[in-house]
Amino acid sequence: TQTRYLYSPVHQEAAVCCVPMAGRIAPYYVQYMWLKNDHALVASVLGPGSIETKIGDKVVRVEEQTGYPFENAFRFVVTADSKFALKVRKPEWVKAVTVSVEHTEEDGFIVIDKTWKGTETIEISYEAEPEVHSDINGEKYFTWGALVLAAPIESVEEKTKSWPVPGFHNLKYAPKKLVVYEYADKPVSIDEKTMTFITELYNPETKATESVKLVPMGQTILRQVTFKPSGK
């Protein structure tokens, strides 16, 4: 049971680990976005960005344009004058694939092996569906593509400490009204434009199922992510 919901720009009181480690998340991610060998350039970790490198002795530049993981469409703008394979990782959650050019699939990758001339654009789209999973405790949780979904909990914010830098405060959050929902074995509908998901969950206080909005976990402050099966 979580007893403290404290967000701090320094975390000086407990342990100075969250803040400096958070500063490493993006560099670690970017570090492994692209891999290569003598004949292939591999988009191993998906996301917006660009790379300029050499395959053999030829310069290759690729710009990846996408809103992933909040959308599953990718545009790869390739500038090169050489033959090599562009490999794009196909995650396990993908239900269907659309690629704008001839390609093959190999070992979990979309492979476009061709002679590139000038600047060319490749468009790839992955189809995802809301899915239900079980955790080690037998509770259920929801995903859509790479996103884990959560039921947001409306909260009250309290500034518990202010720091010398303007705008730097320790913030403590408490739920306005805490309801611990249970899984009701109902489907999840999706509105991709607003990135909201709707399902029905069981409210043990009212003893009835209720329509509940789910959102990507990263868009929440307080949330419920796992739901024990109703009646257990």
Disulfide bonds with the S-S distance in Angstrom:
none
